Amino acid sequence: MQESTQGLARNPRLAEFALALGGFGIGTSEFVIMGLMNRVAGDLAVSVPQVGYAISSYALGVVVGAPLISALAARVPKRALLIVLMLVFAVGNIASAMAPGFWSFVGLRFIAGLPHGAYFGVAALVAAGAVPVDQRARAISRVMLGLTTAILIGAPLGTWAGNQFGWQIAFVGVGVIALLTAMLIRLWVPLQPFDALASPLRELSALVKQRVLVTVAIACVGCGGMFSIFSYVMPTLTQQAGMSEALGPLVLVIFGIGSIIGNLVGGRMADRNLMRAIPRILIWCAVIQGGYYFAADYVWSGLLFVGLVGTCMALAPSLQTRLMDVAGNAQTMAASLNHAAFNGANALGAWLAGLVISAGFDWSSTGPVGTGLALCGLAIFFFGKWLEKRSPEPVAAHAR
């Protein structure tokens, strides 16, 4: 049984603003550290590639938290769940700012990542259930605007504040946003009935569905390239292209503009033909990320390709919609798994890029890493299509 969205429809602007604000806080927390890597490394006495461990730790928190929370909270009313998730997120970020050392910082980033996937999953369900079936991907992309706007505004602002007043202020600010979000959700998002038939076992059933696993694998591998590049974009442009650190916020703004464009275009492509959109976007990712390797030798071409790499966010609404199509009754789990998979991509991309850089290759070698991952994602897509022909599973009619 799908939750009623009639309460949300009575005042969608305020409710959607509250949900988007939470996404804004989450996106700021996830991406601001890329612009503060040099600061964090200096203050905590570690190398810049080691700061990548904190990025991977947050991403792993999302990977663990999304399925775990989705299963355990299967019968929790969505508004209450969203509030609790925001409170945990607030605590994790404020505590990160107070970390006494590097490894405690890494551990606290893991805790801050736990609510991420479940929050976006529940918000996506609310949005998708409030529109006709053929507009679901665009509705999901609008929910994701909170995340992409964070890349455009929140992360650059946090980078500027962190460089001016200390990196800790960025995470404290995110904590305050999370607390405000919890309050606004309580005020503006109506209490909605929960599914009486929901259970942890039913939600966990998504984890054994062939199409779900294939889609998660596409997201986890195919999207890793975007994160391999973005995780090290600042040291790449400053140390290889010779860009001034003062342009750090501009880098995030350009990436944010690209991600917003990609998100909206990807949602429209998915609504037109979902199963054609996914491979086309993966091919685009492979080409753009390969081009970054050459463009990153120069400041302005590097900045242009940072924006183009941001358009790879077009995969998000497509894969989110696909997961909801193939998950059957395990909708909360499916919606959350997309964000777990994207953060698995974040962890994988940052880790592989760190290995390549530590091995002595140029900073821009993150580009070929991205191309390889996008092509692997494309191979997984076609492998999944081959599996479907051999062992078909029931799937929603609109997903075909």
C-alpha positions in Angstrom: 0.0 0.0 0.0 1.4 3.4 -1.0 1.3 6.2 1.4 -1.2 8.9 0.8 0.3 12.2 -0.4 -2.9 14.2 -0.2 -1.6 16.1 2.9 1.6 17.1 1.1 -0.4 18.4 -1.9 -2.4 20.8 0.2 0.7 23.0 0.7 3.4 21.6 -1.6 5.6 24.7 -1.7 6.3 24.8 2.0 6.5 21.0 2.4 8.8 20.7 -0.6 11.0 23.6 0.7 11.4 21.8 4.0 12.4 18.5 2.2 14.7 20.3 -0.1 16.4 22.2 2.8 17.3 18.8 4.3 18.8 17.8 0.9 20.7 21.1 0.8 22.2 20.4 4.2 23.2 16.9 3.2 24.7 18.0 -0.1 26.7 20.8 1.6 28.1 18.3 4.2 29.0 15.8 1.5 30.7 18.1 -0.9 32.2 21.0 1.1 35.1 18.8 2.3 36.4 18.7 -1.3 37.0 22.4 -1.1 38.6 22.2 2.3 40.9 19.3 1.8 44.1 21.3 2.2 42.8 23.0 5.3 41.7 19.8 7.0 44.9 18.1 6.0 47.0 20.9 7.6 45.0 21.1 10.8 44.8 17.4 11.4 48.4 16.8 10.3 47.7 14.3 7.5 48.3 14.3 3.7 45.7 15.5 1.2 45.1 12.0 -0.2 44.5 10.8 3.4 41.6 13.3 3.8 40.0 11.1 1.1 39.5 8.5 3.8 37.0 10.9 5.5 35.2 11.3 2.2 35.1 7.5 1.8 34.0 7.1 5.4 31.0 9.4 5.0 30.1 7.5 1.8 30.3 4.1 3.5 28.0 5.5 6.2 25.4 6.1 3.6 25.9 2.7 2.1 25.4 1.0 5.5 22.7 3.4 6.8 20.4 3.3 3.7 19.4 -0.4 3.8 19.6 -0.7 7.6 17.4 2.2 8.4 15.0 1.4 5.5 14.5 -2.1 6.9 14.3 -1.3 10.6 12.0 1.8 10.1 9.7 0.1 7.6 6.6 0.9 9.7 7.7 4.3 11.0 5.5 7.2 9.7 7.5 9.1 7.1 7.4 12.5 8.8 8.7 11.1 12.1 11.4 9.2 10.3 12.5 12.3 8.4 12.8 14.3 11.6 14.8 11.6 13.4 17.2 11.3 10.4 17.8 15.1 10.4 18.5 15.1 14.2 21.1 12.3 13.8 22.6 14.1 10.8 22.8 17.3 12.9 24.6 15.6 15.7 27.1 13.8 13.4 28.1 17.1 11.7 28.4 19.2 14.8 30.5 16.4 16.4 32.7 16.3 13.3 33.6 19.9 13.9 34.7 19.0 17.4 36.8 16.0 16.5 40.0 15.9 18.5 42.0 14.1 15.8 42.0 12.7 12.3 40.7 9.2 12.9 37.9 10.4 15.2 37.0 12.8 12.4 36.9 9.9 10.0 34.6 8.0 12.4 32.3 10.9 12.9 31.9 11.4 9.2 30.7 7.8 9.0 28.0 8.6 11.6 27.0 11.7 9.7 26.5 9.7 6.6 24.1 7.1 8.1 20.9 9.1 7.6 21.7 10.3 4.1 20.3 7.6 1.9 17.2 6.9 3.9 16.3 10.7 4.0 16.5 11.1 0.2 14.7 7.8 -0.3 11.7 8.8 1.8 11.6 12.3 0.2 11.7 10.7 -3.3 8.8 8.4 -2.5 6.7 11.4 -1.3 7.5 13.3 -4.5 7.0 10.4 -6.9 3.7 9.4 -5.3 2.3 12.9 -5.7 2.5 13.1 -9.6 1.3 10.9 -12.5 3.5 7.9 -13.3 5.0 9.5 -16.5 6.3 12.5 -14.4 8.0 10.6 -11.6 11.6 11.1 -12.8 11.1 14.8 -13.1 9.5 14.9 -9.6 12.5 13.1 -8.2 14.9 15.4 -10.0 13.1 18.4 -8.4 13.6 16.8 -5.0 17.2 16.3 -5.9 17.5 20.1 -6.5 18.2 20.5 -2.8 21.3 18.4 -3.3 22.5 20.1 -6.5 21.8 23.5 -5.1 24.0 22.7 -2.3 26.8 22.0 -4.8 26.1 25.4 -6.4 25.6 27.5 -3.3 26.1 25.6 0.0 29.5 24.0 -0.7 31.1 27.1 -2.2 29.8 29.2 0.7 31.0 26.6 3.2 34.4 26.5 1.4 34.7 30.3 1.6 33.7 30.3 5.3 35.9 27.4 6.1 38.9 29.0 4.5 38.2 32.3 6.3 37.3 31.1 9.8 38.4 27.5 10.0 37.0 24.4 8.3 35.0 23.5 11.4 32.5 26.3 10.9 31.2 24.6 7.7 30.1 21.4 9.6 28.6 23.4 12.4 26.6 25.4 9.8 25.4 22.1 8.3 24.3 21.0 11.7 22.2 24.1 12.2 20.6 23.6 8.8 19.7 20.1 9.8 18.1 21.2 13.1 16.1 23.9 11.2 15.0 21.2 8.7 13.7 19.0 11.4 11.6 21.8 12.8 10.2 22.8 9.4 9.3 19.2 8.5 7.4 19.0 11.8 5.6 22.2 10.9 5.0 21.9 7.2 5.1 18.2 6.1 1.7 16.6 7.1 1.6 13.4 9.1 1.0 10.6 6.6 -0.3 7.1 7.3 2.2 4.2 7.3 1.9 1.0 5.4 0.4 -1.6 7.8 1.8 -4.4 5.7 5.3 -3.1 5.7 8.0 -5.1 7.5 11.8 -5.4 7.6 11.7 -8.6 5.7 9.6 -7.1 2.9 11.9 -4.2 2.5 15.0 -6.5 2.6 13.4 -8.5 -0.2 14.7 -5.8 -2.6 18.2 -6.9 -1.9 17.7 -10.3 -3.6 16.0 -9.0 -6.7 18.2 -9.4 -9.8 17.2 -6.1 -11.4 17.7 -4.2 -8.2 21.2 -5.5 -7.7 22.1 -4.7 -11.3 20.8 -1.2 -11.0 22.7 -0.7 -7.8 25.8 -2.0 -9.4 25.4 0.5 -12.3 25.1 3.4 -9.9 28.0 2.2 -7.6 30.4 1.7 -10.4 29.3 3.9 -13.3 29.0 7.0 -11.2 32.3 6.5 -9.4 34.2 8.4 -12.1 32.4 11.7 -11.3 33.4 11.3 -7.6 37.0 10.3 -8.5 37.4 13.6 -10.3 35.5 15.8 -7.9 37.1 14.4 -4.8 40.5 15.8 -5.9 39.4 18.6 -8.1 40.9 21.4 -5.9 44.4 19.9 -5.6 44.2 19.1 -9.4 43.5 22.6 -10.4 45.7 24.3 -7.9 48.8 22.1 -8.1 48.6 20.9 -11.7 46.9 23.8 -13.6 48.2 26.5 -11.3 44.8 27.9 -10.2 44.7 30.2 -7.2 43.0 28.8 -4.1 40.9 31.9 -4.0 39.0 30.5 -7.0 37.9 27.4 -5.0 34.3 28.5 -4.5 34.1 29.2 -8.2 35.0 25.6 -8.9 32.1 24.4 -6.8 29.7 26.8 -8.4 30.6 25.6 -11.9 30.3 22.0 -10.8 26.9 22.9 -9.2 25.6 24.5 -12.3 26.6 21.4 -14.3 24.9 19.1 -11.8 21.7 21.0 -11.8 21.5 21.0 -15.6 22.4 17.3 -15.7 19.8 16.5 -13.0 17.0 18.2 -14.9 17.9 16.9 -18.3 18.4 13.4 -17.0 14.9 13.4 -15.4 13.4 14.5 -18.7 15.3 11.8 -20.6 14.3 9.2 -18.2 10.6 10.1 -18.5 10.8 9.8 -22.3 12.6 6.5 -22.4 14.2 5.2 -19.2 16.1 2.2 -20.6 17.7 4.3 -23.4 18.6 7.2 -21.1 20.8 5.1 -18.8 23.4 3.9 -21.4 23.4 7.2 -23.3 24.3 9.0 -20.1 27.0 6.5 -19.2 28.6 7.0 -22.6 28.5 10.8 -22.1 30.2 10.3 -18.7 33.0 8.2 -20.2 33.7 10.8 -22.9 33.6 13.9 -20.6 35.7 12.3 -17.8 38.3 11.2 -20.3 38.5 14.8 -21.7 39.1 16.1 -18.2 42.5 14.4 -18.2 43.7 16.8 -21.0 41.7 19.9 -19.9 43.0 19.9 -16.4 46.5 21.2 -17.5 45.0 24.6 -17.9 42.8 26.7 -15.5 40.0 27.7 -17.8 39.6 24.5 -19.8 39.8 22.7 -16.5 37.0 24.8 -15.1 34.9 24.1 -18.2 35.3 20.4 -17.8 34.5 20.6 -14.1 31.0 21.9 -15.2 30.7 19.1 -17.8 31.7 16.5 -15.2 28.9 17.9 -13.1 26.3 17.0 -15.8 27.0 13.4 -15.1 24.5 13.8 -12.2 22.0 13.1 -15.0 22.2 9.4 -13.9 20.6 10.1 -10.6 16.9 10.4 -11.6 17.2 7.6 -14.1 18.6 5.1 -11.7 16.3 6.2 -8.9 13.2 5.6 -11.1 14.5 2.3 -12.3 15.0 1.1 -8.8 11.5 2.1 -7.8 10.2 0.2 -10.9 11.9 -3.1 -10.1 11.6 -3.2 -6.3 8.0 -4.3 -6.1 6.7 -3.7 -2.5 10.1 -2.8 -1.1 9.8 0.8 -2.2 11.5 2.5 0.7 14.5 0.2 0.4 14.7 0.8 -3.3 14.5 4.6 -3.0 17.2 4.6 -0.4 19.5 2.2 -2.2 20.1 4.6 -5.0 21.7 7.1 -2.7 23.6 4.3 -1.0 24.9 3.2 -4.4 25.9 6.8 -5.3 27.9 7.0 -2.1 29.4 3.6 -2.8 30.5 5.3 -6.0 31.8 8.2 -4.0 33.8 5.8 -1.8 35.0 3.8 -4.7 35.9 6.8 -6.9 37.8 8.6 -4.1 39.7 5.4 -3.1 40.7 4.5 -6.7 41.7 8.1 -7.5 43.8 8.3 -4.3 45.6 5.0 -5.2 46.4 6.4 -8.6 47.7 9.7 -7.3 49.6 8.1 -4.5 51.3 5.9 -7.1 52.8 9.0 -8.6 50.5 9.7 -11.5 49.3 13.3 -12.3 46.4 14.7 -10.4 44.4 14.7 -13.6 44.7 10.9 -13.9 41.4 10.9 -12.0 39.9 11.5 -15.5 40.9 8.1 -17.0 39.8 6.4 -13.7 36.4 8.0 -14.3 36.2 6.8 -17.9 37.1 3.3 -16.9 34.4 3.3 -14.2 31.7 4.7 -16.6 32.5 2.0 -19.2 32.3 -0.6 -16.5 28.9 0.7 -15.6 27.9 0.5 -19.2 29.0 -3.1 -19.3 27.0 -3.9 -16.2 23.9 -2.3 -17.9 24.2 -4.6 -20.9 25.0 -7.6 -18.8 21.8 -6.9 -16.8 19.8 -6.7 -20.1 21.2 -10.1 -21.1 20.3 -11.5 -17.7 16.7 -10.2 -18.1 16.3 -12.2 -21.3 17.5 -15.4 -19.6 15.5 -15.1 -16.4 12.7 -12.5 -16.6 11.2 -11.1 -13.4 7.9 -9.3 -12.9 8.3 -5.5 -13.4 5.9 -2.6 -13.4 4.2 -2.0 -16.7 5.4 1.6 -17.0 9.0 0.4 -16.5 9.2 -1.6 -19.7 
